[in-house]
């Protein structure tokens, strides 16, 4: 029941984890514009809460809500953070999402296709370490 969850969480936005769950509920309810506005607002408030891991999870999962340049910059920030925090699973999904951004936004540009492929291979290599098919 995403509508019930959305209402409950909206009244308890006291961490990036809560915002992450709230944004997820908004997207399942097809409230992408509301989710986008919230993501843009949170990007400006990076230091609002101490739970940075969830801040970067929000960035990792919101590439489709922001423009191409912002999405790539956010995902590059995620890669740096997840490398530093040694979170290989989140790092892999960040590479995958960068690949998707390149793939979905290319305009007959071979370099974008090559960049997408390179990032997909980086993601795949990490997932194989976990014996995961994700």
DAMO-V741089 format. One record per pair of residues at least 12 apart in sequence whose ideal C-beta (glycine too) atoms are under 10 Angstrom apart, sorted by the first residue. I is the first residue (numbers start at 0). J is the second residue. D is the distance in whole Angstrom. If there is no record, write none. Layout:
# DAMO-V741089
i & j & d
I & J & D
I & J & D
This chain:
# DAMO-V741089
i & j & d
0 & 24 & 10
1 & 23 & 9
1 & 24 & 5
1 & 25 & 8
1 & 26 & 9
1 & 27 & 5
1 & 28 & 5
1 & 29 & 10
1 & 30 & 10
2 & 24 & 8
2 & 27 & 9
2 & 28 & 6
2 & 30 & 10
3 & 24 & 9
4 & 20 & 8
4 & 21 & 8
4 & 23 & 9
4 & 24 & 5
4 & 25 & 10
4 & 27 & 9
4 & 28 & 9
5 & 20 & 9
5 & 21 & 7
5 & 22 & 10
5 & 23 & 10
5 & 24 & 4
5 & 25 & 6
5 & 27 & 9
5 & 28 & 6
5 & 30 & 8
5 & 33 & 9
6 & 24 & 9
7 & 20 & 10
7 & 21 & 9
7 & 24 & 9
8 & 20 & 6
8 & 21 & 4
8 & 22 & 10
8 & 23 & 9
8 & 24 & 6
8 & 25 & 9
9 & 21 & 6
9 & 24 & 9
9 & 25 & 9
12 & 37 & 9
12 & 48 & 10
13 & 48 & 8
14 & 47 & 9
14 & 48 & 5
14 & 49 & 8
14 & 50 & 5
14 & 53 & 7
14 & 54 & 10
15 & 41 & 8
15 & 44 & 9
15 & 45 & 9
15 & 47 & 8
15 & 48 & 5
15 & 49 & 9
15 & 50 & 5
15 & 51 & 7
15 & 52 & 8
15 & 53 & 4
15 & 54 & 4
15 & 55 & 9
15 & 56 & 8
15 & 57 & 6
16 & 48 & 8
16 & 50 & 6
16 & 52 & 8
16 & 53 & 4
16 & 54 & 9
16 & 56 & 8
16 & 57 & 9
17 & 48 & 9
17 & 50 & 9
17 & 53 & 8
18 & 37 & 7
18 & 38 & 9
18 & 40 & 10
18 & 41 & 6
18 & 44 & 10
18 & 47 & 9
18 & 48 & 8
18 & 50 & 10
18 & 53 & 7
18 & 54 & 8
18 & 56 & 10
18 & 57 & 6
19 & 41 & 10
19 & 50 & 9
19 & 52 & 10
19 & 53 & 5
19 & 54 & 8
19 & 55 & 10
19 & 56 & 5
19 & 57 & 5
19 & 59 & 10
19 & 60 & 8
19 & 61 & 10
20 & 53 & 9
21 & 33 & 10
21 & 34 & 9
21 & 37 & 7
21 & 57 & 10
22 & 34 & 5
22 & 35 & 9
22 & 37 & 6
22 & 38 & 7
22 & 41 & 8
22 & 56 & 10
22 & 57 & 6
22 & 60 & 8
22 & 61 & 7
22 & 64 & 9
23 & 56 & 10
23 & 57 & 9
23 & 60 & 8
25 & 37 & 7
25 & 38 & 10
25 & 64 & 10
26 & 60 & 9
26 & 61 & 9
26 & 63 & 9
26 & 64 & 8
31 & 63 & 8
31 & 64 & 6
32 & 64 & 9
34 & 57 & 10
34 & 60 & 10
34 & 61 & 7
34 & 63 & 10
34 & 64 & 6
35 & 61 & 8
35 & 63 & 9
35 & 64 & 4
35 & 65 & 7
36 & 64 & 9
37 & 57 & 9
37 & 61 & 9
37 & 64 & 9
38 & 57 & 6
38 & 58 & 8
38 & 60 & 9
38 & 61 & 4
38 & 62 & 10
38 & 64 & 5
38 & 65 & 7
38 & 69 & 9
38 & 73 & 9
39 & 61 & 9
39 & 64 & 8
39 & 65 & 7
39 & 69 & 8
41 & 54 & 7
41 & 57 & 6
41 & 58 & 9
41 & 61 & 9
42 & 54 & 9
42 & 57 & 9
42 & 58 & 7
42 & 61 & 9
42 & 65 & 8
42 & 69 & 8
42 & 72 & 10
42 & 73 & 7
42 & 76 & 10
45 & 58 & 9
45 & 76 & 9
51 & 80 & 7
51 & 84 & 8
52 & 80 & 8
52 & 81 & 9
52 & 84 & 7
52 & 86 & 7
52 & 89 & 8
54 & 76 & 10
54 & 77 & 10
54 & 80 & 8
55 & 73 & 9
55 & 74 & 10
55 & 76 & 7
55 & 77 & 5
55 & 78 & 9
55 & 79 & 9
55 & 80 & 5
55 & 81 & 7
55 & 84 & 8
55 & 86 & 9
55 & 89 & 7
55 & 93 & 8
56 & 77 & 8
56 & 80 & 10
56 & 81 & 10
56 & 86 & 10
56 & 89 & 7
56 & 92 & 9
56 & 93 & 10
57 & 73 & 9
57 & 77 & 10
58 & 70 & 9
58 & 72 & 9
58 & 73 & 4
58 & 74 & 7
58 & 75 & 10
58 & 76 & 6
58 & 77 & 5
58 & 80 & 9
58 & 93 & 9
58 & 96 & 9
59 & 73 & 8
59 & 74 & 7
59 & 76 & 9
59 & 77 & 5
59 & 78 & 9
59 & 80 & 9
59 & 81 & 8
59 & 89 & 7
59 & 90 & 9
59 & 92 & 6
59 & 93 & 5
59 & 95 & 9
59 & 96 & 6
59 & 97 & 10
60 & 77 & 9
60 & 92 & 8
60 & 93 & 10
60 & 96 & 8
61 & 73 & 7
61 & 74 & 10
61 & 96 & 9
62 & 74 & 6
62 & 77 & 9
62 & 93 & 9
62 & 96 & 5
62 & 97 & 8
62 & 99 & 7
62 & 100 & 5
62 & 103 & 9
62 & 104 & 10
63 & 96 & 9
63 & 99 & 8
63 & 100 & 8
63 & 103 & 8
65 & 100 & 10
66 & 104 & 9
67 & 100 & 6
67 & 101 & 9
67 & 103 & 9
67 & 104 & 5
67 & 105 & 10
67 & 111 & 10
68 & 100 & 10
68 & 104 & 10
69 & 100 & 10
70 & 96 & 8
70 & 97 & 8
70 & 99 & 9
70 & 100 & 5
70 & 101 & 10
70 & 103 & 10
70 & 104 & 8
71 & 96 & 10
71 & 97 & 7
71 & 100 & 6
71 & 101 & 8
71 & 104 & 9
71 & 114 & 9
73 & 93 & 9
73 & 96 & 9
73 & 97 & 10
73 & 100 & 10
74 & 92 & 10
74 & 93 & 6
74 & 94 & 8
74 & 95 & 10
74 & 96 & 6
74 & 97 & 5
74 & 98 & 10
74 & 99 & 10
74 & 100 & 7
74 & 118 & 9
75 & 93 & 9
75 & 97 & 8
76 & 93 & 9
77 & 89 & 7
77 & 90 & 8
77 & 92 & 9
77 & 93 & 4
77 & 94 & 9
77 & 96 & 8
77 & 97 & 9
78 & 90 & 6
78 & 93 & 5
78 & 94 & 7
78 & 96 & 10
78 & 97 & 8
78 & 118 & 9
78 & 121 & 9
79 & 93 & 10
80 & 93 & 9
81 & 93 & 6
81 & 94 & 9
87 & 125 & 5
87 & 126 & 9
87 & 128 & 7
87 & 129 & 7
88 & 125 & 8
88 & 126 & 8
88 & 128 & 10
88 & 129 & 7
88 & 131 & 8
88 & 133 & 8
89 & 125 & 10
90 & 121 & 9
90 & 122 & 8
90 & 125 & 6
91 & 121 & 8
91 & 122 & 5
91 & 123 & 8
91 & 124 & 8
91 & 125 & 4
91 & 126 & 5
91 & 127 & 9
91 & 128 & 9
91 & 129 & 8
91 & 131 & 8
91 & 133 & 8
92 & 122 & 7
92 & 125 & 9
92 & 126 & 9
92 & 133 & 8
93 & 118 & 9
93 & 121 & 9
93 & 122 & 8
93 & 125 & 10
94 & 117 & 9
94 & 118 & 5
94 & 119 & 7
94 & 120 & 8
94 & 121 & 4
94 & 122 & 4
94 & 123 & 9
94 & 124 & 9
94 & 125 & 7
94 & 126 & 10
95 & 115 & 10
95 & 118 & 7
95 & 119 & 7
95 & 121 & 8
95 & 122 & 4
95 & 123 & 8
95 & 125 & 9
95 & 126 & 8
95 & 133 & 8
96 & 118 & 8
96 & 122 & 9
97 & 114 & 8
97 & 115 & 8
97 & 117 & 9
97 & 118 & 4
97 & 119 & 9
97 & 121 & 9
97 & 122 & 9
98 & 114 & 8
98 & 115 & 4
98 & 116 & 7
98 & 117 & 8
98 & 118 & 4
98 & 119 & 4
98 & 120 & 9
98 & 121 & 8
98 & 122 & 7
98 & 123 & 10
99 & 115 & 7
99 & 118 & 8
99 & 119 & 9
99 & 122 & 10
100 & 114 & 9
100 & 115 & 8
100 & 118 & 9
101 & 113 & 9
101 & 114 & 5
101 & 115 & 4
101 & 116 & 9
101 & 117 & 9
101 & 118 & 7
101 & 119 & 9
102 & 114 & 9
102 & 115 & 4
102 & 116 & 9
102 & 118 & 9
102 & 119 & 8
103 & 115 & 9
